[in-house]
């Protein structure tokens, strides 16, 4: 289910390339479904013309129900969210500059959806919370740790396939 958030009108003579104005190019070729750029052809939009008499296009941003951001854990929330959790917890140690960390982000998001209610998923930015990374001996990122009853049970280092993480998770849920 998508909800309409905002509509923005762009003139066709603006800095957006004409290729980008194709809804097919945006939604299918890039695989991104949250932004649709549609040419404006409705009579109601005819009054929205720029100084050169060109009609505009609409950028339609839609919130996707499928998007889920894994919440961040900091030094102040580590104890309550991870160590005192009733459920097993998967924690990804990452950094914004880390390419492999960005590669496994969709995998972690998918696992968070797949194991919702059975497993809690969090992420720790090692640049923002280096003390947690040091405490658990994180020397390489991405590293995924699994905790159960406040104890570290398993570690997976590197950008690994989803099946590797699923195998590790299944031992503790």
LINCOR-V669989 format. One record per residue. N is the residue number from 1. RES is the residue in one letter. OMEGA is omega in whole degrees, 0 to 359 (999 if undefined). Layout:
# LINCOR-V669989
n = (N/N)
res = (RES/RES)
omega = (OMEGA/OMEGA)
This chain:
# LINCOR-V669989
n = (1/2/3/4/5/6/7/8/9/10/11/12/13/14/15/16/17/18/19/20/21/22/23/24/25/26/27/28/29/30/31/32/33/34/35/36/37/38/39/40/41/42/43/44/45/46/47/48/49/50/51/52/53/54/55/56/57/58/59/60/61/62/63/64/65/66/67/68/69/70/71/72/73/74/75/76/77/78/79/80/81/82/83/84/85/86/87/88/89/90/91/92/93/94/95/96/97/98/99/100/101/102/103/104/105/106/107/108/109/110/111/112/113/114/115/116/117/118/119/120/121/122/123/124/125/126/127/128/129/130/131/132/133/134/135/136/137/138/139/140/141/142/143/144/145/146/147/148/149/150/151/152/153/154/155/156/157/158/159/160/161/162/163/164/165/166/167/168/169/170/171/172/173)
res = (X/X/X/X/X/X/X/X/X/X/X/X/X/X/X/X/X/X/X/X/X/X/X/X/X/X/X/X/X/X/X/X/X/X/X/X/X/X/X/X/X/X/X/X/X/X/X/X/X/X/X/X/X/X/X/X/X/X/X/X/X/X/X/X/X/X/X/X/X/X/X/X/X/X/X/X/X/X/X/X/X/X/X/X/X/X/X/X/X/X/X/X/X/X/X/X/X/X/X/X/X/X/X/X/X/X/X/X/X/X/X/X/X/X/X/X/X/X/X/X/X/X/X/X/X/X/X/X/X/X/X/X/X/X/X/X/X/X/X/X/X/X/X/X/X/X/X/X/X/X/X/X/X/X/X/X/X/X/X/X/X/X/X/X/X/X/X/X/X/X/X/X/X)
omega = (180/177/180/182/189/172/181/181/177/173/181/176/181/185/179/180/182/178/181/180/178/179/179/182/183/189/183/186/181/178/183/186/184/183/177/176/185/175/180/180/183/179/181/182/182/179/180/179/178/184/182/178/179/177/184/174/180/171/183/180/182/174/181/178/183/182/179/178/178/183/179/175/178/178/184/182/184/183/186/184/185/188/181/182/176/181/171/184/173/180/176/175/188/172/183/182/186/179/178/177/178/179/182/178/178/178/179/177/180/178/178/178/184/184/179/182/179/186/174/180/179/175/179/175/184/176/182/181/183/183/178/179/179/181/182/174/179/181/182/176/2/172/178/176/175/180/173/183/176/181/175/183/184/178/176/184/176/177/185/177/179/181/178/179/179/178/179/181/184/178/190/178/999)
